[in-house]
Amino acid sequence: MRHRLTITSLGHEGDGVAEDGGAKVFVPFALPGEVVEADVAGERGHLVKILERSPDRTEPPCRHFGTCGGCTLQHLAEAPYRAFKRDLVQRAFEQRGIAVEVEPLLAIGPHSRRRAVFTVEKEGDTTRLGFNRRESHDLLAIEECPLLVPAIETRLGRLSQLAGLVIGRGKRARMTVTATDTGLDVAIDGAATPGRALYDILGRHVAEGWLARLTVEGTEVATSRQPELRLGDTVLYPAAGGFLQATAASEQALADLVDAGIGKAGPRSAPVVDLFAGIGTFSLRLARRFPVLAVEGDAALLKALDRSMRFSKGIRTITMRRRDLFLNPMAPPELKPFKAVVFDPPRAGAKAQSEMLAKSTVQRIVGVSCNAATLARDARILIDGGYRLTRVTPVDQFLWSSHVEVVAAFEKG
């Protein structure tokens, strides 16, 4: 049924919020202050027409905006967009009863996303690469994307051709592409493992120079150069298809905030523990000043960290330990030797580990999360255990979406 609605705010997913007959209605792509016509079904509204336009509305930079299932906020001007992201974090902490002044959003610009996960499908002899359409599993083929670094965006056609060689007709697959300093690192899942004849064809693509490594169904098919992410004298070696901070700029911002939260190193520095360490994004940087214990549950990520450790210069000792911190968090006696703790868990957060940290005597803790709600929950646990929250900083790693990366720093007492 079509309704005339006045948008009063933005919901936590970036949808415009209106009241209709005493009930909330969420209208994607509508902005506060606008009067719109929308087809309403339950609590969802489909924007039909803008009757009164918000001064905060701006022209989206991508022609696929509104159709692609990725970005949700390209139509919002920069200042209110930044305020919205900061307020997401502020509200998450306030809902846990935590009084803190969240710092302004650290902005990350377009054409900065170095890791992207595409859907690819093959119909007959035609291969299409792109993202899912909004609220659908249908594929939207793309030829450009203002989020992506040029090394990926300019090769979307080549990536589609590459996928077409290993995907069967009528099949779908997932392609993870990472832009590294030595070329693109491509991992395809959902395709058949290539036969010997196809290995030669795929190898020629790698030999062209733009492709550093190709992995299909977990098997390394061809490598021209080991994918590397250089950080001065240290080098990160990403795991094929594995987790990596989405942009280099946001990774550096997060690392700087972690570094500040841990504080200065003394002449005989106590070690630091990096929980949910991944491929060593923080471990390698911290090891320039401290001995580090890196704890991670994924063997492939630890293998990548081991290689990084062996080929990096100017770092102190990094000890690696494989451990499922969800099932087996580090206990207070284990944490006692450490000067500080860094934890960067998946979106679910680190509830069990936070409960152990809250009982520990570690002087400084820094939490990093892509989910403000679970970080606020974990912060509440730490505060109730005697920690003081000293700083909360949002980083706009996920541009034009309703997601935001957050760093929170804590001190004992």
Secondary structure, DSSP 8 states (H G I E B T S, - for coil): -EEEEEEEEE-TTS-EEEEETTEEEEETT--TT-EEEEEEETTEEEEEEEEE--TTB---S-TTTTTBSS-S-TTB-HHHHHHHHHHHHHHHHHTTT--------B---SS-B-EEEEEEEEETTEEEEEEEBTTSSSEEE-S--TTB-HHHHTTHHHHHHHHHHHS-TT-EEEEEEEEETTEEEEEEESS----HHHHHHHHHHHHTSSEEEEEETTEEEEESS---EEETTEEE---TT----SBHHHHHHHHHHHHHHH----TT---EEEET-TTTTTHHHHTTTS-EEEEES-HHHHHHHHHHHHH--S---EEEEE--TTTS---HHHHTT-SEEEE---TT--HHHHHHHHTS--SEEEEEES-HHHHHHHHHHHHHTTEEEEEEEEE--STTSS--EEEEEEEE-
